[in-house]
Amino acid sequence: MTIRIEKNGPVWTIIHDRPEARNAMDRDSAQALHDACLEFDASDASVAVLWGKGGSFCAGWDLKLAATLQDDALREAYFQDHVVPAEPSVPPGPGPLGPSRLELSKPVIAAVEGPAVAGGMELALWADMRVMAETAYLGVYCRRWGITLMDGGTVRLPRLVGQGKALEIALTGRKVPAEECERIGLAEKVVPHGEARAAAEAMAHEIARFPQEAVRADRASIIATRGMSVRDALHHEWQHGCDAITKEGTAGAARFRDGAGRHGDFGNI
């Protein structure tokens, strides 16, 4: 199997292991990664880390697969298998890169070593956060071959960096090094070469130790309220926040009342 899961308590690390193709995504790997992410979302785990073994995060959609789609029948069948339904009530299936159309209820952190290019960049952008090695990079490398962004790249890239910068990155297809990614909002943390997985897992454990109803409510509100009016966004935040406080926040406040977590102490909570 090219996809496997290593479980460490509340943190699952989902590993893509296809080093002979620099972790480019073929049909079977995409389906397996999609299924692994759904398994995580349905589990008791709190945070997932997505990591590519062998020094590459993901080199994108497998172009050997793409080349077979010169055949009209194969192309139409492939496109039909991956269509995004226009009706919002119909859940989309896997994208060419697997989970890129899923909207999970729990956070995923991409641990990026080496290239995360073309569809691999889209997969990294699908994650909630990105921890990049200083030698890692993003880029729309598929620009060279006439392959479009099909896994949310044109949607998520401008939301992170703005329209002008997204257009410049997408249309030139240039390499975007880790340092620049952090500076423009495509990475949340840059670490030494070879340390992306460990740093992402450490971040995941830090998140996982907090009361999870509140973590998930705040995450959902940050994502869902983008594009809403301020009034609608405040309504959404209040409704979902009240639910989380009812489930666990009042008990947390009682722990503080009884002496836990004073003076900004995050250790005794």
GUNUKOL-189066 format. One record per residue: x, y negated, z of N, C-alpha, C in turn; residue number from 1. Coordinates in Angstrom, 3 decimals. Atoms other than C-alpha are relative to their C-alpha. Example, Ala and Ser with C-alpha at 12.3 -4.5 7.8 and 13.67 -1.06 7.14 Angstrom:
2
0.890 1.190 0.000 12.300 4.500 7.800 0.900 -1.200 0.000 1
-0.820 1.190 -0.060 13.670 1.060 7.140 -0.770 -1.090 0.730 2
END
This chain:
269
0.829 1.207 0.000 0.000 0.000 0.000 0.868 -1.263 0.000 1
-0.754 1.249 0.034 1.235 -3.487 -0.848 -0.458 -0.978 1.086 2
0.515 0.851 -1.073 -0.875 -5.045 1.931 -0.117 0.835 1.265 3
0.173 -0.682 -1.285 -0.621 -4.037 5.567 -0.111 -1.044 1.106 4
0.229 0.894 -1.136 -1.431 -5.518 8.955 0.811 0.493 1.184 5
-0.667 -0.280 -1.267 0.780 -5.662 12.023 -0.718 -0.789 1.087 6
0.848 0.593 -1.031 -1.229 -6.334 15.184 0.790 -0.164 1.293 7
-0.672 0.313 -1.265 0.185 -8.031 18.274 -0.994 -0.741 0.885 8
1.032 0.598 -0.829 -2.686 -8.614 20.660 -0.942 -0.838 -0.831 9
0.958 0.848 0.714 -4.762 -11.574 19.469 0.510 -0.534 -1.337 10
-0.588 0.495 1.251 -2.419 -12.291 16.536 0.247 1.167 -0.949 11
-0.245 -0.984 1.060 -2.474 -10.240 13.336 0.870 -0.647 -1.066 12
-0.815 0.451 1.128 0.240 -10.620 10.710 -0.335 0.861 -1.208 13
0.379 -0.687 1.242 -0.997 -9.719 7.239 1.164 -0.151 -0.970 14
-1.257 -0.023 0.762 1.960 -8.713 5.085 -0.262 0.436 -1.436 15
0.021 -0.363 1.422 2.173 -8.708 1.294 1.392 0.524 -0.352 16
-1.285 -0.680 0.195 4.914 -6.261 0.353 0.081 0.555 -1.416 17
-0.193 -0.382 1.408 5.530 -6.209 -3.406 1.250 -0.712 -0.517 18
-1.197 0.796 0.282 9.114 -7.441 -3.582 0.497 0.121 -1.440 19
-0.480 -0.168 1.375 9.790 -6.037 -7.046 -0.625 -1.022 -0.948 20
0.665 1.026 0.805 7.372 -8.690 -8.383 -0.013 -1.340 0.723 21
-0.042 1.215 -0.822 8.301 -11.415 -5.855 -1.378 -0.295 0.595 22
1.333 0.065 -0.598 4.893 -10.678 -4.319 -1.020 -0.691 -0.893 23
1.061 0.416 0.912 3.008 -11.693 -7.443 -1.219 0.887 0.234 24
1.235 -0.666 -0.378 -0.619 -10.673 -7.094 -0.641 0.724 -1.178 25
0.741 -0.774 0.985 -2.052 -7.856 -9.146 -1.404 0.259 0.531 26
1.406 -0.196 -0.356 -5.671 -6.679 -9.025 -0.151 0.757 1.323 27
0.139 -0.811 -1.208 -5.197 -4.031 -6.318 0.449 -0.766 1.247 28
-0.489 0.774 -1.138 -3.157 -6.315 -4.056 -0.990 -1.092 0.380 29
0.972 1.054 -0.270 -5.714 -9.099 -4.406 -1.195 0.549 0.773 30
1.143 -0.602 -0.690 -8.548 -6.812 -3.376 0.382 0.412 1.418 31
-0.439 -0.447 -1.324 -6.542 -5.385 -0.480 0.208 -1.176 0.946 32
-0.195 1.179 -0.838 -5.598 -8.842 0.789 -1.338 -0.615 0.387 33
1.359 0.482 -0.282 -9.204 -10.007 0.523 -0.628 0.840 1.112 34
0.601 -0.892 -0.992 -10.330 -6.957 2.516 0.676 -0.142 1.357 35
-0.727 0.159 -1.262 -7.607 -7.444 5.153 -0.442 -1.276 0.717 36
0.441 1.252 -0.612 -8.726 -11.040 5.722 -1.408 0.131 0.562 37
1.334 -0.246 -0.537 -12.334 -9.935 6.128 0.074 0.869 1.256 38
-0.177 -0.842 -1.184 -11.198 -7.242 8.567 0.448 -0.839 1.191 39
-0.441 0.906 -1.067 -9.374 -9.902 10.584 -1.161 -0.841 0.515 40
1.060 0.909 -0.425 -12.384 -12.209 10.624 -1.057 0.728 0.827 41
0.996 -0.785 -0.728 -14.641 -9.408 11.912 0.546 0.613 1.286 42
-0.657 -0.661 -1.131 -12.141 -8.292 14.566 -0.021 -0.869 1.250 43
-0.169 0.773 -1.234 -11.389 -9.416 18.111 1.243 -0.877 -0.026 44
-1.199 0.835 0.102 -8.146 -11.046 16.928 -0.391 -1.467 -0.137 45
0.305 1.431 -0.015 -7.929 -14.830 17.196 0.640 -0.776 -1.142 46
-0.734 0.746 1.028 -5.338 -15.985 14.634 0.730 0.997 -0.890 47
-0.755 -0.829 0.942 -3.815 -14.442 11.513 1.162 -0.794 -0.577 48
-1.144 0.544 0.719 -0.427 -15.079 9.954 0.096 0.741 -1.325 49
-0.142 -0.580 1.338 -0.023 -14.488 6.210 1.438 -0.183 -0.449 50
-1.445 0.031 0.278 3.526 -13.583 5.182 0.336 0.952 -1.143 51
-0.489 -0.852 1.068 5.261 -12.207 2.101 1.364 0.574 0.352 52
-1.264 -0.653 -0.337 8.012 -9.672 2.727 0.994 -0.123 -1.151 53
-1.033 -0.060 1.023 11.319 -9.745 0.888 0.502 -1.343 -0.491 54
-0.546 1.301 0.358 12.020 -13.469 0.745 -0.832 -0.838 -0.936 55
0.914 0.781 0.839 9.084 -14.593 -1.410 -1.381 0.023 0.640 56
1.379 0.022 -0.484 5.708 -15.756 -0.168 -0.911 0.608 -1.052 57
0.789 -0.549 1.099 3.982 -15.193 -3.500 0.327 -0.775 -1.259 58
-0.343 0.622 1.278 4.997 -15.864 -7.103 -1.216 -0.249 -0.875 59
1.210 0.327 0.736 1.368 -16.254 -8.151 -0.702 1.202 -0.583 60
0.747 -1.025 0.729 -0.996 -14.308 -10.362 0.963 0.785 -0.868 61
-0.905 -0.844 0.781 0.762 -11.363 -11.986 -0.220 -0.261 -1.488 62
0.164 0.369 1.401 1.363 -12.610 -15.539 -0.007 1.210 -0.925 63
0.146 -1.233 0.797 1.708 -9.030 -16.792 -1.460 0.399 -0.079 64
1.448 -0.207 0.036 -1.929 -8.629 -15.805 -0.655 -1.028 -0.910 65
0.589 1.059 0.820 -2.771 -11.984 -17.389 0.203 0.261 -1.493 66
-0.290 -0.251 1.413 -1.119 -10.922 -20.648 -0.944 1.029 -0.604 67
0.943 -1.006 0.523 -3.511 -7.965 -20.959 -1.328 -0.634 -0.382 68
1.294 0.629 0.239 -6.399 -10.435 -21.095 -0.065 -0.682 -1.362 69
0.124 0.399 1.406 -5.561 -11.333 -24.689 -1.068 0.821 -0.705 70
1.085 -0.832 0.515 -7.967 -8.480 -25.387 -1.339 -0.614 0.433 71
1.235 0.728 -0.297 -11.408 -10.116 -25.622 -0.865 0.720 1.027 72
0.872 -0.756 -0.901 -13.292 -7.347 -23.847 0.562 0.022 1.418 73
-0.625 -0.012 -1.321 -10.789 -7.094 -20.980 -0.105 -1.365 0.665 74
0.058 1.350 -0.558 -10.750 -10.869 -20.554 -1.403 -0.322 0.503 75
1.363 0.310 -0.409 -14.524 -11.212 -20.446 -0.393 0.793 1.245 76
0.321 -0.819 -1.175 -14.808 -8.349 -17.963 0.694 -0.538 1.246 77
-0.750 0.534 -1.153 -12.110 -9.822 -15.736 -0.623 -1.295 0.485 78
0.604 1.271 -0.387 -13.645 -13.288 -15.784 -1.353 0.220 0.674 79
1.307 -0.273 -0.590 -17.080 -11.853 -15.027 0.146 0.571 1.408 80
-0.241 -0.591 -1.329 -15.678 -9.858 -12.090 0.359 -1.059 1.031 81
-0.506 1.007 -0.930 -14.240 -13.047 -10.569 -0.773 -1.316 -0.054 82
0.775 1.226 0.118 -16.959 -15.575 -11.351 -0.420 -0.491 1.384 83
0.495 0.609 -1.234 -17.923 -17.994 -8.575 -1.476 -0.320 -0.202 84
1.432 0.240 0.200 -21.733 -17.931 -8.213 -0.358 -1.463 0.230 85
0.436 1.378 -0.157 -23.407 -21.303 -8.663 -0.922 -0.159 1.204 86
0.923 0.049 -1.123 -25.968 -20.471 -5.960 0.768 0.133 1.317 87
-0.786 -0.045 -1.237 -24.457 -21.298 -2.537 -0.318 1.175 0.913 88
0.372 -1.106 -0.878 -26.372 -18.479 -0.840 0.626 1.327 -0.419 89
-0.631 -1.235 0.493 -24.532 -15.873 -2.956 1.493 -0.074 0.288 90
-1.429 0.084 -0.336 -21.096 -15.161 -1.461 0.871 0.405 -1.184 91
-0.909 -0.384 1.092 -18.252 -15.120 -4.001 0.852 1.187 0.405 92
-0.916 -1.110 -0.256 -16.059 -12.072 -4.328 1.436 -0.478 0.002 93
-1.415 0.386 0.001 -12.267 -12.009 -4.421 0.348 -0.866 -1.210 94
-0.579 0.725 1.117 -10.419 -14.540 -6.532 1.179 0.787 -0.551 95
-1.185 -0.687 0.524 -7.425 -13.540 -8.668 1.086 0.197 1.051 96
-0.983 -0.130 -1.080 -5.266 -14.141 -5.552 -0.596 0.646 1.245 97
0.597 -0.732 -1.114 -7.690 -12.306 -3.259 -0.937 -0.835 0.840 98
0.906 0.631 -0.960 -9.080 -14.262 -0.275 -0.265 -1.476 -0.242 99
-0.014 1.448 0.205 -8.900 -17.719 -1.853 -1.388 -0.636 0.008 100
1.368 0.553 -0.036 -12.706 -18.094 -1.895 -0.695 0.274 1.329 101
0.583 -0.278 -1.311 -13.315 -16.869 1.637 0.031 -1.253 0.874 102
0.055 1.049 -1.019 -14.353 -19.312 4.343 -0.095 0.712 1.346 103
-0.057 -0.781 -1.228 -13.240 -17.560 7.515 -0.417 -0.843 1.201 104
0.405 0.687 -1.229 -14.366 -18.403 11.037 1.164 -0.217 0.954 105
-1.164 0.066 -0.888 -10.853 -18.177 12.517 1.222 -0.459 -0.795 106
-1.127 0.594 0.728 -7.508 -19.813 11.667 0.979 1.013 -0.580 107
-1.056 -0.753 0.678 -4.913 -18.439 9.277 1.175 -0.945 -0.215 108
-1.222 0.779 0.187 -1.314 -19.697 9.203 0.851 0.686 -1.065 109
-0.893 -0.548 1.022 0.801 -19.185 6.072 1.449 -0.186 0.450 110
-1.434 0.037 -0.302 4.444 -18.332 6.839 0.736 0.133 -1.327 111
-0.506 0.073 1.372 6.273 -19.370 3.678 1.524 0.062 -0.028 112
-1.416 -0.119 0.353 9.715 -18.127 2.722 0.094 0.052 -1.515 113
-0.211 -0.069 1.443 11.023 -18.659 -0.796 -1.130 -0.653 -0.771 114
1.005 0.645 0.839 8.581 -19.432 -3.596 -1.427 0.301 0.439 115
1.453 -0.118 -0.063 4.888 -20.068 -3.082 -0.490 -0.833 -1.176 116
0.182 0.762 1.230 4.200 -21.061 -6.656 -1.211 0.501 -0.773 117
1.187 -0.310 0.795 1.266 -21.156 -9.080 -1.108 0.484 0.947 118
1.018 -0.520 -0.898 -1.410 -18.967 -7.484 0.508 0.214 1.411 119
-0.565 -0.133 -1.336 0.956 -18.385 -4.578 -0.100 -1.296 0.783 120
0.219 1.283 -0.651 0.786 -22.098 -3.833 -1.459 -0.133 0.404 121
1.427 0.067 -0.327 -3.006 -21.877 -3.968 -0.324 0.857 1.221 122
0.214 -0.859 -1.164 -2.905 -19.008 -1.478 0.498 -0.677 1.269 123
-0.521 0.731 -1.154 -0.733 -21.072 0.868 -0.922 -1.164 0.372 124
0.904 1.115 -0.271 -3.119 -24.032 0.520 -1.326 0.480 0.577 125
1.223 -0.563 -0.578 -6.055 -21.747 1.376 0.130 0.153 1.507 126
-0.209 -0.158 -1.436 -4.524 -21.149 4.809 -0.270 -1.324 0.712 127
0.260 1.209 -0.789 -5.335 -23.599 7.599 1.253 -0.846 0.170 128
-1.263 0.696 -0.233 -1.680 -24.485 8.183 1.112 0.764 -0.692 129
-1.140 -0.615 0.667 1.672 -23.808 6.577 1.265 -0.271 0.812 130
-1.327 0.096 -0.596 4.988 -23.108 8.311 0.981 0.443 -1.085 131
-0.888 -0.283 1.123 7.773 -23.274 5.713 1.447 0.062 0.445 132
-1.449 0.021 -0.150 11.397 -22.268 5.768 0.561 -1.173 -0.789 133
-0.581 1.179 0.652 13.669 -25.129 4.773 0.401 0.275 -1.447 134
-0.346 -0.364 1.377 14.579 -23.218 1.585 -1.227 0.384 -0.831 135
1.223 -0.361 0.713 10.938 -22.524 0.632 -0.469 -1.160 -0.871 136
0.511 1.063 0.872 9.052 -24.445 -2.030 -1.341 0.412 -0.597 137
1.260 -0.158 0.718 5.695 -24.889 -3.728 0.180 -0.526 -1.417 138
-0.044 0.546 1.351 4.920 -25.735 -7.322 -0.995 0.687 -0.911 139
0.957 -0.549 0.974 2.452 -25.268 -10.162 0.800 0.548 -1.181 140
-0.896 -0.541 1.015 4.908 -23.132 -12.104 -0.747 0.610 -1.183 141
0.796 -0.540 1.110 2.076 -21.655 -14.204 -0.257 -1.048 -1.074 142
0.146 1.051 1.010 2.032 -25.025 -16.011 0.719 0.379 -1.284 143
-0.818 -0.365 1.171 4.673 -23.540 -18.350 -0.721 0.926 -0.956 144
0.573 -1.076 0.801 2.404 -20.775 -19.597 -1.462 -0.231 -0.383 145
1.394 0.268 0.355 -0.980 -22.451 -20.041 -0.996 0.664 0.924 146
0.885 -0.606 -0.985 -2.415 -20.814 -16.930 -0.506 -1.096 0.941 147
0.584 1.019 -0.872 -4.813 -23.014 -14.969 0.027 0.449 1.459 148
0.216 -0.323 -1.408 -5.253 -23.189 -11.223 -1.413 0.552 0.148 149
1.291 -0.693 -0.038 -8.073 -20.729 -10.503 -0.418 0.392 1.408 150
0.256 -0.460 -1.364 -7.883 -20.141 -6.751 -0.060 -1.168 0.983 151
0.230 1.123 -0.896 -8.784 -23.519 -5.294 1.067 -1.067 -0.017 152
-1.081 0.973 0.014 -5.644 -25.445 -6.173 -0.460 -1.408 -0.340 153
0.471 1.332 0.374 -7.462 -28.320 -7.884 -0.953 -0.575 1.038 154
0.910 0.449 -1.059 -9.841 -28.491 -4.903 0.779 -0.383 1.253 155
-0.671 0.188 -1.294 -7.479 -28.185 -1.927 1.197 -0.940 -0.082 156
-1.190 0.837 0.098 -4.367 -29.964 -3.225 -0.325 -1.482 0.183 157
0.284 1.425 -0.212 -5.955 -33.438 -3.543 -0.571 -0.303 1.375 158
0.521 0.237 -1.349 -7.671 -33.004 -0.193 1.129 -0.124 1.016 159
-1.145 0.080 -0.902 -4.268 -32.621 1.415 0.908 -1.190 -0.301 160
-1.013 1.019 0.343 -2.161 -35.148 -0.499 -0.566 -1.204 -0.737 161
0.570 1.091 0.772 -4.591 -37.432 -2.342 0.026 0.292 -1.491 162
0.186 -0.316 1.416 -5.605 -37.523 -5.992 1.248 -0.269 -0.837 163
-1.147 0.332 0.848 -2.590 -39.282 -7.490 1.145 0.965 0.168 164
-1.101 -0.936 -0.244 0.021 -37.075 -5.833 -0.367 1.399 -0.472 165
0.423 -1.319 0.484 -2.031 -33.969 -6.613 0.137 0.092 -1.515 166
-0.136 -0.003 1.457 -2.154 -34.929 -10.277 1.463 0.081 -0.416 167
-1.427 -0.021 0.344 1.585 -35.583 -10.366 0.596 1.397 0.204 168
-0.532 -1.341 -0.280 2.388 -32.205 -8.763 -0.561 1.018 -0.984 169
0.638 -1.003 0.851 -0.111 -30.244 -10.838 0.387 -0.153 -1.463 170
-0.213 0.189 1.437 0.562 -31.814 -14.229 1.457 0.118 -0.406 171
-1.415 -0.180 0.333 4.362 -31.817 -14.062 0.471 1.425 0.268 172
-0.418 -1.348 -0.347 4.579 -28.337 -12.553 1.322 0.076 0.723 173
-1.344 0.029 -0.568 7.691 -29.404 -10.697 0.088 0.740 1.337 174
-0.276 -0.601 -1.303 9.265 -27.789 -7.657 -0.234 -1.036 1.095 175
0.241 0.869 -1.153 8.096 -29.272 -4.348 0.679 0.639 1.215 176
-0.748 -0.628 -1.088 10.722 -28.478 -1.665 -0.695 -0.166 1.345 177
0.636 -0.020 -1.313 9.797 -27.790 1.957 0.024 -1.363 0.673 178
-0.103 1.300 -0.666 11.059 -31.158 3.212 -1.051 -0.962 -0.536 179
1.019 0.874 0.584 8.794 -32.997 0.782 -1.392 0.477 0.383 180
1.304 -0.539 -0.391 5.905 -30.676 1.580 -0.401 -0.502 1.382 181
0.305 0.485 -1.345 6.138 -31.648 5.249 -0.298 -1.498 -0.030 182
0.150 1.461 0.033 6.418 -35.332 4.386 -1.337 -0.416 -0.588 183
1.235 0.419 0.676 3.323 -35.429 2.144 -1.234 0.750 0.485 184
1.158 -0.658 -0.592 1.094 -33.129 4.188 -0.303 1.389 -0.513 185
0.195 -1.373 0.470 1.528 -29.752 2.476 0.568 1.033 0.956 186
-0.538 -0.909 -1.017 3.372 -28.234 5.445 -0.094 -0.694 1.343 187
0.097 0.538 -1.358 2.882 -28.676 9.167 1.298 0.157 0.775 188
-1.256 -0.227 -0.716 6.308 -27.383 10.204 1.014 0.591 -0.966 189
-1.105 -0.560 0.781 9.674 -26.695 8.551 1.031 0.556 0.972 190
-0.916 -0.701 -0.903 12.063 -24.219 10.171 1.179 0.539 -0.806 191
-1.135 -0.558 0.737 15.454 -22.694 9.296 -0.381 1.223 -0.833 192
0.188 -1.145 0.887 15.681 -20.098 6.539 -0.133 1.296 0.796 193
0.207 -1.296 -0.644 14.377 -16.702 7.635 -0.824 -0.027 1.266 194
0.701 0.111 -1.277 12.409 -18.039 10.617 -1.474 -0.365 -0.143 195
1.381 0.451 0.192 9.037 -18.873 9.053 -1.004 0.938 0.679 196
0.954 -0.917 -0.612 7.281 -15.713 10.193 -0.011 -0.142 1.513 197
-0.068 0.091 -1.456 8.498 -15.940 13.790 -0.609 -1.304 0.496 198
0.545 1.294 -0.414 7.612 -19.638 13.995 -1.511 -0.037 -0.169 199
1.452 -0.039 0.212 4.148 -19.057 12.526 -0.671 0.879 1.047 200
0.573 -0.871 -1.023 3.525 -16.185 14.929 0.015 -0.667 1.373 201
-0.044 0.738 -1.266 4.636 -18.347 17.871 -1.122 -1.034 0.054 202
1.099 0.959 0.062 2.195 -21.052 16.768 -1.342 0.709 0.170 203
1.246 -0.760 -0.089 -0.520 -18.419 16.393 -0.287 0.428 1.436 204
0.195 -0.401 -1.399 0.017 -17.120 19.927 -0.345 -1.205 0.873 205
0.322 1.204 -0.753 -0.073 -20.686 21.249 -1.485 -0.341 -0.158 206
1.417 0.269 0.254 -3.481 -21.182 19.621 -0.880 1.065 0.635 207
0.824 -1.124 -0.449 -4.746 -17.737 20.625 -0.214 0.023 1.504 208
0.125 -0.089 -1.452 -4.231 -18.268 24.358 -1.054 -0.958 0.563 209
1.023 0.934 -0.453 -6.823 -21.077 24.529 -1.390 0.632 -0.102 210
1.379 -0.463 0.180 -10.591 -20.520 24.942 -0.420 -0.152 -1.464 211
0.141 -0.028 1.453 -11.597 -19.554 21.423 -1.284 -0.621 -0.532 212
1.220 0.648 0.491 -15.144 -20.897 21.193 0.291 -1.452 -0.369 213
-0.322 1.400 0.274 -13.792 -24.441 21.399 0.972 -0.134 -1.163 214
-0.942 0.015 1.124 -10.886 -23.705 19.047 -0.763 0.123 -1.316 215
0.716 -0.253 1.254 -13.281 -22.377 16.408 -0.999 -1.096 -0.313 216
0.944 1.092 0.238 -15.842 -25.137 16.891 0.722 -1.225 -0.562 217
-0.738 1.164 0.499 -13.235 -27.884 16.413 0.543 0.255 -1.393 218
-0.488 -0.342 1.341 -11.702 -26.083 13.453 -1.126 -0.122 -1.019 219
1.124 0.019 0.936 -15.116 -25.647 11.810 -0.454 -1.427 -0.283 220
0.446 1.377 0.198 -16.003 -29.296 12.360 0.975 -0.786 -0.863 221
-0.999 0.691 0.818 -12.728 -30.592 10.900 -0.171 0.367 -1.466 222
0.142 -0.463 1.386 -13.317 -28.493 7.777 -1.335 -0.434 -0.590 223
1.337 0.209 0.554 -17.083 -28.932 7.394 -0.346 -1.466 -0.198 224
0.424 1.399 0.063 -17.289 -32.688 7.950 0.734 -0.824 -1.048 225
-0.665 0.730 1.085 -14.912 -33.641 5.143 -1.039 -0.381 -1.059 226
0.927 0.463 1.023 -16.931 -35.750 2.728 -1.356 -0.409 0.536 227
1.263 0.434 -0.574 -19.866 -36.269 5.087 0.061 -1.484 0.356 228
0.053 1.330 -0.582 -21.025 -39.688 6.143 0.420 0.106 1.466 229
-0.408 -0.025 -1.402 -19.761 -40.667 9.596 -1.155 0.464 0.878 230
1.162 -0.375 -0.815 -23.278 -40.304 11.018 -0.257 1.500 -0.083 231
0.239 -1.442 0.151 -23.794 -36.808 9.587 1.122 0.805 0.645 232
-1.134 -0.716 -0.579 -20.305 -35.768 10.672 -0.069 -0.004 1.527 233
0.133 0.073 -1.452 -20.885 -36.980 14.227 -1.106 0.932 0.498 234
1.082 -0.922 -0.362 -24.165 -35.046 14.338 0.497 1.448 -0.014 235
-0.535 -1.365 0.116 -22.412 -31.881 13.142 0.948 0.301 1.156 236
-0.966 -0.197 -1.077 -19.593 -32.308 15.664 -0.712 0.216 1.335 237
0.709 -0.073 -1.273 -22.024 -32.851 18.550 -0.723 1.337 0.157 238
0.771 -1.240 -0.090 -24.249 -29.876 17.742 0.894 1.204 0.256 239
-0.883 -1.156 -0.143 -21.389 -27.409 17.392 0.846 -0.093 1.272 240
-0.762 0.160 -1.225 -19.416 -28.868 20.271 -0.815 0.367 1.230 241
0.854 -0.344 -1.138 -22.364 -28.523 22.640 -0.110 1.509 0.157 242
0.091 -1.461 -0.070 -22.663 -24.834 21.768 1.248 0.574 0.659 243
-1.250 -0.523 -0.548 -18.990 -24.227 22.581 0.144 -0.338 1.477 244
-0.104 0.394 -1.403 -19.140 -26.167 25.842 -0.924 0.859 0.856 245
0.927 -0.859 -0.734 -22.184 -24.162 26.901 0.586 1.385 0.214 246
-0.511 -1.366 -0.081 -20.425 -20.872 26.161 1.234 0.122 0.876 247
-1.236 -0.164 -0.764 -17.073 -21.609 27.818 0.557 -1.284 0.597 248
-0.603 1.248 -0.450 -16.364 -25.301 28.404 -0.309 -0.347 1.439 249
0.328 0.332 -1.389 -18.236 -25.727 31.668 0.800 0.871 0.967 250
-0.831 -0.874 -0.848 -16.369 -22.717 33.089 1.438 -0.504 0.035 251
-1.348 0.564 0.022 -13.085 -24.297 31.980 0.105 -1.236 0.870 252
0.004 1.179 -0.852 -14.022 -27.551 33.667 0.035 0.379 1.475 253
-0.019 -0.468 -1.386 -14.650 -25.600 36.857 1.392 0.468 0.404 254
-1.372 -0.412 -0.312 -11.150 -24.113 36.647 0.872 -1.216 0.280 255
-0.750 1.234 -0.260 -9.728 -27.629 36.395 -0.369 -0.581 1.369 256
0.452 0.512 -1.301 -11.848 -28.730 39.355 0.673 0.739 1.155 257
-0.569 -0.827 -1.062 -10.387 -25.867 41.350 1.523 0.006 0.018 258
-1.440 0.195 -0.120 -6.787 -26.887 40.611 0.840 0.426 -1.183 259
-0.787 -0.457 1.155 -5.756 -25.397 37.250 0.293 -1.157 -0.954 260
-0.299 0.891 1.120 -3.994 -27.381 34.523 0.123 -1.468 0.319 261
-0.114 1.422 -0.356 -3.400 -30.612 36.431 1.247 -0.637 -0.625 262
-1.133 0.797 0.497 -1.084 -33.346 35.104 0.499 0.491 -1.372 263
-0.377 -0.425 1.347 -1.152 -32.023 31.534 0.670 1.357 -0.075 264
-0.625 -1.328 -0.023 0.003 -28.517 32.529 -0.777 0.939 -0.922 265
0.624 -0.936 0.923 -0.752 -26.182 29.612 0.309 1.458 0.362 266
-0.362 -1.362 -0.383 0.720 -23.163 31.385 -1.028 0.647 0.896 267
0.961 -0.532 -0.958 -1.799 -22.736 34.183 -1.401 -0.450 -0.397 268
1.349 0.339 0.471 -5.151 -22.754 32.400 -0.945 1.177 0.231 269
END
